[in-house]
Amino acid sequence: MNSRQRRGVILLLLSVLCALAAFAGVLSVISDVKSKVGPEVTAYRLKSKVEPYTRLTPDQFEKIRMPERWLSATAVTDLSEIRGKIAVTMLREGSLLQSDMIVDQPALQPGQQEVAIMIDAATGVAGKITPGSTVNVYATFEGQREGDPDLSKIIVTNAKVLDVGRLTPLEPDDNHRNRELTEAVPITFALSTADAQRITYAESFAQRVRLALVAPGGPTTVPEQDRTYELAKDK
């Protein structure tokens, strides 16, 4: 083997060694990336903004995959966790769902039942009534006969709000009250049987139904003489 052949062999060996070193480097980088990223898991991201105290539904979220090590310990990885839950704060579009963003929806007490009615957004303390709120329900009625005064009455006191729905357009109908309403919000209450009857009667026959938010720690009863109001008797 002459000198030129020896140089060729040496260069070939050097090339093989360089290739092996490069391959080892690539494997090292891949291994390092895998060790940093780790296995992927399922997470859920908000499709759009969710208002506080809104009932959560699966269609509000999109499923994504991301490295487990990048998720916080409170990240929700199973969407069944939102069943019966409401948002405890404003949930921003694109945010990852966390367990500390949600709480249990207020539950019924023994002897109570859920009753939902449509409330005019303009007269229902718009934006301030949320699940868990306590309200008094007022209704105004026309006089039953000609010459009878119009009345404002407290129909239900200390009604517990379970859920506040979304603003809903209403189709005008023959009902006197609904002819005047164009948009309303479905509000679900936890009520006794008697109060449920009172509030559904008011929704059907009152000119207006209005909610008054009760301050926490405030009086829990309304004196009988203050439950009905007539303008003629105002002093």
The 8 nearest C-alpha neighbors of each residue, nearest first, counted from 0:
[[1, 4, 5, 2, 3, 6, 8, 7],
 [0, 2, 4, 3, 5, 6, 7, 8],
 [1, 3, 5, 4, 6, 0, 7, 8],
 [2, 4, 6, 5, 1, 7, 0, 8],
 [5, 3, 7, 6, 2, 1, 0, 8],
 [4, 6, 2, 8, 7, 3, 9, 1],
 [7, 5, 9, 3, 4, 8, 10, 2],
 [6, 8, 4, 10, 5, 9, 11, 3],
 [9, 7, 11, 5, 10, 6, 12, 4],
 [8, 10, 6, 12, 11, 7, 13, 5],
 [9, 11, 13, 7, 12, 8, 6, 14],
 [12, 10, 8, 14, 9, 13, 7, 15],
 [13, 11, 15, 9, 14, 10, 16, 8],
 [12, 14, 10, 16, 11, 15, 17, 9],
 [13, 15, 11, 17, 12, 16, 10, 18],
 [16, 14, 18, 12, 13, 17, 19, 11],
 [15, 17, 13, 19, 14, 18, 20, 12],
 [18, 16, 20, 14, 19, 15, 13, 21],
 [19, 17, 21, 15, 20, 16, 22, 14],
 [18, 20, 22, 16, 17, 21, 23, 15],
 [19, 21, 17, 23, 18, 22, 16, 24],
 [22, 20, 24, 18, 23, 19, 17, 25],
 [23, 21, 19, 25, 24, 20, 18, 26],
 [24, 22, 20, 26, 21, 25, 19, 27],
 [23, 25, 21, 27, 22, 26, 20, 28],
 [26, 24, 22, 28, 27, 23, 29, 21],
 [27, 25, 29, 23, 24, 28, 30, 22],
 [26, 28, 24, 30, 25, 29, 31, 23],
 [29, 27, 31, 25, 30, 26, 32, 24],
 [30, 28, 26, 32, 31, 27, 33, 25],
 [29, 31, 27, 33, 28, 32, 26, 34],
 [30, 32, 28, 34, 29, 33, 27, 35],
 [33, 31, 35, 29, 34, 30, 36, 28],
 [34, 32, 36, 30, 35, 37, 31, 29],
 [33, 35, 31, 32, 37, 36, 30, 29],
 [36, 34, 32, 33, 37, 31, 68, 30],
 [37, 35, 33, 34, 66, 32, 38, 68],
 [36, 38, 33, 34, 35, 66, 68, 39],
 [39, 37, 66, 67, 40, 36, 68, 33],
 [38, 40, 66, 65, 67, 64, 37, 41],
 [41, 39, 67, 64, 65, 66, 42, 38],
 [42, 40, 64, 76, 63, 65, 62, 43],
 [41, 43, 76, 63, 62, 64, 75, 40],
 [44, 42, 62, 61, 96, 95, 60, 63],
 [43, 45, 95, 61, 60, 94, 93, 96],
 [46, 44, 60, 93, 92, 47, 94, 59],
 [47, 45, 60, 92, 59, 93, 61, 44],
 [48, 46, 92, 45, 49, 91, 59, 93],
 [47, 49, 91, 92, 90, 50, 45, 46],
 [50, 48, 90, 89, 47, 51, 91, 53],
 [49, 51, 89, 53, 52, 48, 90, 88],
 [50, 52, 88, 89, 86, 53, 87, 49],
 [53, 51, 86, 85, 87, 130, 129, 54],
 [54, 52, 85, 51, 86, 50, 55, 49],
 [53, 55, 85, 84, 52, 56, 86, 162],
 [54, 56, 85, 84, 53, 81, 86, 57],
 [55, 57, 58, 59, 54, 81, 82, 60],
 [58, 56, 59, 60, 55, 78, 81, 61],
 [57, 59, 60, 56, 61, 46, 55, 45],
 [58, 60, 57, 46, 56, 45, 47, 61],
 [61, 59, 45, 46, 44, 58, 57, 43],
 [60, 62, 44, 43, 46, 45, 63, 59],
 [61, 63, 43, 42, 44, 60, 41, 64],
 [62, 64, 42, 41, 43, 61, 65, 44],
 [65, 63, 41, 40, 42, 39, 62, 66],
 [64, 66, 39, 40, 67, 41, 63, 42],
 [67, 65, 39, 68, 69, 38, 36, 37],
 [66, 68, 39, 69, 40, 70, 38, 65],
 [67, 69, 66, 70, 37, 36, 71, 38],
 [70, 68, 67, 66, 71, 65, 36, 37],
 [71, 69, 67, 68, 74, 72, 66, 65],
 [70, 72, 73, 74, 69, 68, 97, 67],
 [71, 73, 74, 70, 97, 75, 98, 68],
 [72, 74, 97, 98, 71, 75, 99, 70],
 [75, 73, 97, 71, 72, 96, 98, 70],
 [76, 74, 97, 77, 96, 98, 42, 73],
 [75, 77, 42, 41, 74, 78, 43, 40],
 [78, 76, 79, 75, 80, 42, 41, 43],
 [79, 77, 80, 81, 76, 75, 57, 43],
 [78, 80, 81, 77, 82, 57, 76, 75],
 [79, 81, 78, 82, 77, 75, 84, 98],
 [82, 80, 84, 79, 78, 83, 55, 56],
 [83, 81, 84, 80, 79, 55, 56, 78],
 [82, 84, 104, 103, 81, 85, 54, 55],
 [85, 83, 103, 104, 81, 102, 82, 55],
 [84, 86, 54, 52, 53, 55, 101, 102],
 [87, 85, 101, 52, 51, 88, 53, 100],
 [86, 88, 101, 52, 51, 100, 102, 85],
 [89, 87, 51, 86, 90, 100, 52, 50],
 [88, 90, 51, 50, 49, 91, 86, 87],
 [91, 89, 49, 48, 88, 50, 92, 94],
 [90, 92, 48, 94, 93, 89, 49, 47],
 [93, 91, 47, 48, 45, 46, 94, 90],
 [92, 94, 45, 44, 46, 91, 95, 47],
 [95, 93, 45, 44, 92, 91, 96, 90],
 [94, 96, 44, 43, 97, 45, 93, 42],
 [95, 97, 43, 75, 44, 74, 94, 98],
 [98, 96, 74, 73, 75, 99, 100, 95],
 [97, 99, 73, 100, 101, 75, 74, 96],
 [98, 100, 97, 101, 73, 102, 87, 74],
 [101, 99, 98, 97, 87, 86, 88, 96],
 [102, 100, 86, 87, 99, 85, 98, 84],
 [103, 101, 84, 85, 87, 104, 86, 100],
 [104, 102, 84, 83, 85, 105, 101, 106],
 [103, 105, 84, 85, 83, 106, 102, 161],
 [106, 104, 161, 131, 103, 107, 130, 160],
 [107, 105, 104, 108, 161, 103, 189, 131],
 [108, 106, 111, 189, 109, 112, 105, 113],
 [107, 109, 111, 110, 106, 189, 112, 190],
 [110, 108, 111, 107, 112, 191, 106, 189],
 [109, 111, 191, 108, 112, 192, 190, 107],
 [112, 110, 191, 190, 109, 108, 189, 107],
 [111, 113, 189, 190, 191, 114, 107, 110],
 [112, 114, 189, 188, 187, 190, 115, 111],
 [113, 115, 188, 187, 112, 195, 189, 116],
 [114, 116, 187, 186, 188, 185, 113, 117],
 [117, 115, 185, 186, 118, 187, 114, 202],
 [116, 118, 185, 184, 183, 186, 119, 115],
 [119, 117, 183, 184, 120, 123, 185, 116],
 [118, 120, 183, 121, 122, 123, 184, 182],
 [119, 121, 183, 123, 125, 122, 184, 118],
 [120, 122, 119, 123, 125, 124, 183, 118],
 [123, 121, 209, 119, 120, 124, 210, 125],
 [122, 124, 210, 120, 125, 209, 121, 119],
 [125, 123, 127, 122, 128, 126, 210, 211],
 [126, 124, 123, 120, 127, 121, 128, 122],
 [125, 127, 128, 124, 129, 123, 120, 163],
 [128, 126, 125, 124, 129, 212, 123, 132],
 [127, 129, 126, 132, 124, 125, 212, 130],
 [128, 130, 132, 52, 131, 163, 127, 160],
 [131, 129, 161, 162, 160, 132, 52, 163],
 [130, 132, 160, 161, 129, 105, 159, 133],
 [133, 131, 160, 130, 129, 159, 128, 134],
 [134, 132, 159, 157, 158, 213, 160, 212],
 [135, 133, 212, 213, 158, 157, 211, 210],
 [134, 136, 156, 211, 157, 155, 210, 158],
 [135, 137, 210, 155, 154, 153, 209, 156],
 [138, 136, 153, 209, 152, 154, 208, 210],
 [137, 139, 208, 152, 207, 151, 205, 209],
 [138, 140, 151, 207, 150, 206, 205, 152],
 [141, 139, 205, 150, 206, 149, 151, 142],
 [142, 140, 149, 143, 150, 139, 148, 206],
 [141, 143, 147, 149, 148, 144, 140, 145],
 [142, 144, 141, 147, 145, 140, 148, 149],
 [145, 143, 147, 142, 146, 141, 148, 149],
 [146, 144, 147, 142, 143, 148, 141, 149],
 [145, 147, 144, 148, 142, 143, 149, 141],
 [146, 148, 142, 144, 145, 143, 149, 141],
 [149, 147, 142, 150, 146, 229, 141, 231],
 [148, 150, 141, 142, 140, 147, 229, 151],
 [151, 149, 140, 229, 139, 228, 148, 152],
 [150, 152, 139, 228, 138, 227, 140, 229],
 [153, 151, 227, 138, 226, 137, 154, 139],
 [154, 152, 137, 226, 136, 155, 138, 227],
 [153, 155, 136, 137, 152, 197, 138, 198],
 [156, 154, 136, 135, 153, 194, 158, 157],
 [155, 157, 135, 158, 136, 134, 154, 220],
 [156, 158, 134, 135, 133, 159, 219, 155],
 [157, 159, 134, 133, 156, 135, 160, 188],
 [160, 158, 133, 189, 188, 132, 131, 157],
 [161, 159, 188, 130, 131, 132, 162, 187],
 [162, 160, 130, 188, 187, 105, 131, 159],
 [161, 163, 130, 187, 186, 160, 164, 129],
 [164, 162, 186, 185, 129, 130, 187, 53],
 [165, 163, 185, 184, 186, 162, 166, 53],
 [164, 166, 184, 167, 163, 185, 183, 53],
 [165, 167, 184, 183, 182, 164, 168, 120],
 [166, 168, 183, 182, 184, 165, 169, 185],
 [169, 167, 182, 181, 183, 170, 166, 180],
 [170, 168, 181, 182, 171, 167, 180, 183],
 [169, 171, 172, 168, 181, 177, 178, 180],
 [172, 170, 178, 177, 169, 173, 180, 181],
 [173, 171, 174, 178, 177, 170, 175, 176],
 [174, 172, 175, 178, 171, 177, 176, 170],
 [173, 175, 177, 172, 176, 178, 203, 171],
 [176, 174, 178, 177, 173, 206, 179, 204],
 [175, 177, 206, 178, 174, 179, 207, 180],
 [176, 178, 180, 179, 174, 175, 171, 172],
 [177, 179, 171, 176, 175, 172, 180, 174],
 [178, 180, 177, 176, 181, 175, 171, 206],
 [181, 179, 177, 178, 182, 119, 169, 176],
 [180, 182, 169, 168, 179, 183, 170, 171],
 [183, 181, 168, 167, 169, 180, 119, 166],
 [184, 182, 119, 120, 118, 167, 166, 117],
 [183, 185, 166, 118, 117, 165, 164, 120],
 [186, 184, 117, 164, 116, 163, 118, 115],
 [185, 187, 163, 115, 116, 162, 164, 184],
 [186, 188, 115, 162, 161, 114, 160, 113],
 [189, 187, 160, 114, 161, 113, 159, 190],
 [188, 190, 113, 159, 112, 111, 107, 161],
 [191, 189, 111, 112, 195, 194, 188, 192],
 [190, 192, 111, 194, 193, 195, 110, 112],
 [191, 193, 195, 194, 196, 190, 111, 112],
 [194, 192, 196, 195, 191, 197, 190, 198],
 [193, 195, 197, 191, 196, 192, 190, 155],
 [196, 194, 192, 198, 193, 197, 190, 191],
 [197, 195, 193, 199, 194, 198, 200, 192],
 [198, 196, 194, 200, 195, 199, 154, 201],
 [197, 199, 201, 195, 200, 196, 194, 202],
 [200, 198, 202, 196, 201, 197, 195, 203],
 [201, 199, 197, 203, 198, 202, 196, 204],
 [200, 202, 205, 198, 204, 199, 203, 138],
 [201, 203, 199, 200, 204, 205, 198, 208],
 [204, 202, 200, 201, 205, 199, 174, 176],
 [203, 205, 201, 202, 200, 206, 176, 140],
 [206, 204, 201, 140, 207, 139, 138, 202],
 [207, 205, 176, 139, 140, 204, 175, 208],
 [206, 208, 205, 139, 138, 209, 176, 140],
 [209, 207, 138, 137, 202, 205, 118, 139],
 [208, 210, 137, 122, 123, 136, 138, 207],
 [211, 209, 136, 123, 135, 134, 137, 212],
 [212, 210, 135, 134, 213, 136, 209, 124],
 [211, 213, 134, 133, 214, 210, 135, 128],
 [214, 212, 134, 133, 211, 215, 135, 217],
 [213, 215, 217, 216, 212, 133, 218, 134],
 [216, 214, 217, 213, 133, 132, 218, 212],
 [215, 217, 214, 218, 219, 213, 133, 157],
 [216, 218, 214, 215, 219, 213, 220, 133],
 [219, 217, 220, 216, 221, 213, 214, 215],
 [218, 220, 217, 157, 221, 156, 216, 213],
 [221, 219, 218, 222, 156, 157, 223, 217],
 [220, 222, 223, 225, 226, 219, 156, 218],
 [223, 221, 225, 224, 220, 226, 227, 219],
 [222, 224, 226, 225, 221, 227, 220, 153],
 [225, 223, 222, 226, 227, 221, 228, 152],
 [226, 224, 223, 222, 227, 221, 228, 153],
 [225, 227, 153, 223, 152, 224, 222, 221],
 [228, 226, 152, 225, 151, 153, 224, 150],
 [227, 229, 151, 150, 152, 230, 226, 225],
 [230, 228, 150, 231, 232, 233, 149, 151],
 [229, 231, 233, 232, 228, 148, 149, 150],
 [230, 232, 229, 233, 148, 234, 228, 149],
 [233, 231, 230, 229, 234, 228, 148, 227],
 [234, 232, 230, 231, 229, 228, 227, 225],
 [233, 232, 231, 230, 229, 228, 225, 224]]
